[in-house]
Amino acid sequence: MSTATAVTPLTTQDADLLVAAAHRAAEEAGVTVSVTVLDAGGHLLAFRRDDRAVLISGETSTRKAYTAVQLDAPTADLVDAVQPGALFHTLPTALDRPLLFIAGGVPIHRDGRLIGAIGVGGGAPEQDHRFATTATEALA
């Protein structure tokens, strides 16, 4: 019988660090964003929207994080999977809580296990992905 080692879950301190790192990266690029951090169960740990960020960025950052945690994959890697005829074509509308297949959501792992996700919205999709990835690297 094997025993699984416990992995420290994503903490509110981790979430604050992730939000700060993503906002710093966006600020350096001159972009105003919203950042959402969810735990492995998809529950909100932290959220911050720049006061000048477009209002919809709050919703998109949250949906990107939710998509990344549910599918344990960066949303940037899933864009093609929801195109007509692709494997997940109907997935965006199949669930009560909508997924968003736009770059900017990144799962967060610790010791190889999923512990949460970060979503960034407000910039171009490639920028949002870069800001989210930069934040996860700051956590390591």
C-alpha positions as a Markdown table, in Angstrom:
| # | Residue | x | y | z |
|---|---|---|---|---|
| 1 | Met | 0.0 | 0.0 | 0.0 |
| 2 | Ser | 1.4 | 3.4 | -1.0 |
| 3 | Thr | 1.0 | 6.5 | 1.1 |
| 4 | Ala | 0.5 | 9.8 | -0.6 |
| 5 | Thr | 2.4 | 12.7 | 0.8 |
| 6 | Ala | 0.4 | 15.7 | 1.7 |
| 7 | Val | 0.9 | 18.7 | -0.5 |
| 8 | Thr | 0.6 | 22.1 | 1.1 |
| 9 | Pro | -2.5 | 23.8 | -0.4 |
| 10 | Leu | -2.5 | 27.3 | -1.9 |
| 11 | Thr | -2.7 | 29.8 | 0.9 |
| 12 | Thr | -4.0 | 33.3 | 1.1 |
| 13 | Gln | -0.4 | 34.4 | 1.5 |
| 14 | Asp | 0.4 | 32.6 | -1.8 |
| 15 | Ala | -2.6 | 34.2 | -3.4 |
| 16 | Asp | -1.6 | 37.7 | -2.4 |
| 17 | Leu | 1.9 | 37.1 | -3.8 |
| 18 | Leu | 0.5 | 35.8 | -7.1 |
| 19 | Val | -1.8 | 38.8 | -7.4 |
| 20 | Ala | 1.0 | 41.3 | -6.7 |
| 21 | Ala | 3.4 | 39.6 | -9.1 |
| 22 | Ala | 0.8 | 39.5 | -11.9 |
| 23 | His | -0.1 | 43.2 | -11.4 |
| 24 | Arg | 3.6 | 44.2 | -11.3 |
| 25 | Ala | 4.2 | 42.4 | -14.6 |
| 26 | Ala | 1.2 | 44.1 | -16.1 |
| 27 | Glu | 2.2 | 47.5 | -14.8 |
| 28 | Glu | 5.6 | 47.1 | -16.3 |
| 29 | Ala | 4.0 | 46.5 | -19.6 |
| 30 | Gly | 1.6 | 49.5 | -19.2 |
| 31 | Val | -1.5 | 47.3 | -19.0 |
| 32 | Thr | -4.3 | 47.5 | -16.5 |
| 33 | Val | -5.7 | 44.1 | -15.5 |
| 34 | Ser | -7.8 | 42.1 | -13.2 |
| 35 | Val | -6.3 | 39.0 | -11.4 |
| 36 | Thr | -8.2 | 36.1 | -9.9 |
| 37 | Val | -6.6 | 33.3 | -7.8 |
| 38 | Leu | -8.7 | 30.2 | -7.1 |
| 39 | Asp | -7.8 | 27.1 | -4.9 |
| 40 | Ala | -7.9 | 23.6 | -6.3 |
| 41 | Gly | -11.6 | 23.4 | -5.7 |
| 42 | Gly | -12.3 | 26.5 | -7.8 |
| 43 | His | -13.0 | 28.7 | -4.8 |
| 44 | Leu | -11.9 | 32.3 | -4.7 |
| 45 | Leu | -8.8 | 33.1 | -2.7 |
| 46 | Ala | -7.9 | 36.5 | -4.1 |
| 47 | Phe | -9.1 | 39.1 | -6.6 |
| 48 | Arg | -7.9 | 42.5 | -7.6 |
| 49 | Arg | -9.0 | 44.8 | -10.5 |
| 50 | Asp | -6.9 | 47.9 | -11.3 |
| 51 | Asp | -9.3 | 50.8 | -11.0 |
| 52 | Arg | -8.6 | 51.7 | -14.7 |
| 53 | Ala | -9.1 | 48.1 | -16.0 |
| 54 | Val | -12.2 | 47.4 | -18.1 |
| 55 | Leu | -15.0 | 46.1 | -16.0 |
| 56 | Ile | -15.4 | 42.8 | -17.9 |
| 57 | Ser | -11.8 | 41.9 | -17.1 |
| 58 | Gly | -13.0 | 40.9 | -13.6 |
| 59 | Glu | -15.3 | 38.3 | -15.1 |
| 60 | Thr | -12.8 | 37.1 | -17.7 |
| 61 | Ser | -10.0 | 36.7 | -15.2 |
| 62 | Thr | -12.2 | 34.6 | -13.0 |
| 63 | Arg | -13.5 | 32.4 | -15.8 |
| 64 | Lys | -9.9 | 31.9 | -17.1 |
| 65 | Ala | -8.8 | 30.8 | -13.7 |
| 66 | Tyr | -11.8 | 28.5 | -13.3 |
| 67 | Thr | -11.1 | 26.9 | -16.7 |
| 68 | Ala | -7.5 | 26.4 | -15.9 |
| 69 | Val | -8.2 | 24.7 | -12.6 |
| 70 | Gln | -11.0 | 22.5 | -14.0 |
| 71 | Leu | -9.0 | 21.2 | -16.9 |
| 72 | Asp | -5.6 | 21.5 | -15.2 |
| 73 | Ala | -4.2 | 23.2 | -18.3 |
| 74 | Pro | -3.2 | 26.7 | -19.4 |
| 75 | Thr | -6.2 | 28.3 | -21.3 |
| 76 | Ala | -3.7 | 29.3 | -24.0 |
| 77 | Asp | -3.2 | 25.6 | -24.7 |
| 78 | Leu | -7.0 | 25.0 | -25.0 |
| 79 | Val | -8.1 | 27.6 | -27.6 |
| 80 | Asp | -7.9 | 25.2 | -30.5 |
| 81 | Ala | -9.8 | 22.4 | -28.6 |
| 82 | Val | -13.0 | 24.4 | -28.7 |
| 83 | Gln | -13.0 | 25.4 | -32.4 |
| 84 | Pro | -15.8 | 23.9 | -34.5 |
| 85 | Gly | -15.2 | 20.2 | -35.0 |
| 86 | Ala | -12.6 | 19.9 | -32.2 |
| 87 | Leu | -12.7 | 17.7 | -29.2 |
| 88 | Phe | -14.2 | 20.2 | -26.7 |
| 89 | His | -16.3 | 22.2 | -29.2 |
| 90 | Thr | -19.4 | 22.1 | -27.0 |
| 91 | Leu | -17.7 | 22.3 | -23.7 |
| 92 | Pro | -17.9 | 26.1 | -23.3 |
| 93 | Thr | -21.7 | 25.9 | -23.2 |
| 94 | Ala | -22.2 | 22.5 | -21.6 |
| 95 | Leu | -21.8 | 23.5 | -17.9 |
| 96 | Asp | -23.7 | 25.8 | -15.5 |
| 97 | Arg | -20.6 | 27.7 | -14.7 |
| 98 | Pro | -19.1 | 28.9 | -18.1 |
| 99 | Leu | -15.6 | 28.2 | -19.0 |
| 100 | Leu | -13.5 | 30.7 | -21.0 |
| 101 | Phe | -11.0 | 29.4 | -23.6 |
| 102 | Ile | -8.9 | 32.6 | -24.0 |
| 103 | Ala | -5.2 | 32.8 | -23.0 |
| 104 | Gly | -4.6 | 34.1 | -19.5 |
| 105 | Gly | -5.6 | 31.2 | -17.2 |
| 106 | Val | -2.7 | 29.1 | -15.7 |
| 107 | Pro | -3.0 | 26.2 | -13.3 |
| 108 | Ile | -0.7 | 26.2 | -10.2 |
| 109 | His | 1.1 | 23.1 | -9.1 |
| 110 | Arg | 3.1 | 22.3 | -6.0 |
| 111 | Asp | 5.2 | 19.1 | -5.9 |
| 112 | Gly | 3.5 | 18.0 | -9.1 |
| 113 | Arg | -0.1 | 18.4 | -7.7 |
| 114 | Leu | -2.7 | 20.9 | -8.8 |
| 115 | Ile | -3.3 | 23.4 | -6.0 |
| 116 | Gly | -5.1 | 26.2 | -7.8 |
| 117 | Ala | -5.1 | 28.5 | -10.7 |
| 118 | Ile | -4.6 | 32.2 | -11.6 |
| 119 | Gly | -6.5 | 34.1 | -14.3 |
| 120 | Val | -5.6 | 37.5 | -15.7 |
| 121 | Gly | -7.9 | 39.6 | -17.9 |
| 122 | Gly | -7.6 | 43.1 | -19.4 |
| 123 | Gly | -4.7 | 42.8 | -21.8 |
| 124 | Ala | -4.3 | 41.0 | -25.1 |
| 125 | Pro | -4.6 | 37.3 | -24.5 |
| 126 | Glu | -0.9 | 36.7 | -25.0 |
| 127 | Gln | -0.1 | 39.5 | -22.5 |
| 128 | Asp | -2.6 | 38.0 | -19.9 |
| 129 | His | -0.9 | 34.6 | -20.3 |
| 130 | Arg | 2.5 | 36.1 | -19.8 |
| 131 | Phe | 1.4 | 38.0 | -16.7 |
| 132 | Ala | -0.2 | 34.8 | -15.2 |
| 133 | Thr | 2.9 | 32.7 | -16.0 |
| 134 | Thr | 5.2 | 35.3 | -14.5 |
| 135 | Ala | 3.2 | 35.3 | -11.3 |
| 136 | Thr | 3.4 | 31.4 | -11.0 |
| 137 | Glu | 7.1 | 31.6 | -11.5 |
| 138 | Ala | 7.3 | 34.1 | -8.6 |
| 139 | Leu | 5.6 | 31.6 | -6.4 |
| 140 | Ala | 8.1 | 28.8 | -7.0 |
